[in-house]
Amino acid sequence: MSAQSCLVCQQGSAILDWKKPESLKPFLNARGGVKNKNQSGLCNTHHAFMKKQVDRARKIALLPYPTS
């Protein structure tokens, strides 16, 4: 069995919280879009959870929407 490479699997899902936008910024690219799963280094489950947290933070203006 291989070691877990997902950051959230190792440290717990408490590090991804919409109330702490600084915890979500490492998973955003320079334009404000969400990095893909391979770039962020998250597993499928936590990548979907992170996207949901980013969406919640954007809705109450803690994070900007991506620019084109």
Buried (B, 14 or more C-beta within 10 A) or exposed (E): EEEEEBBBBEEEEEBBBBEBBEBBEEBBEEEBEBBEBEEBBBBEEBBEBBBEBBEBBBEEEBBEEEEE
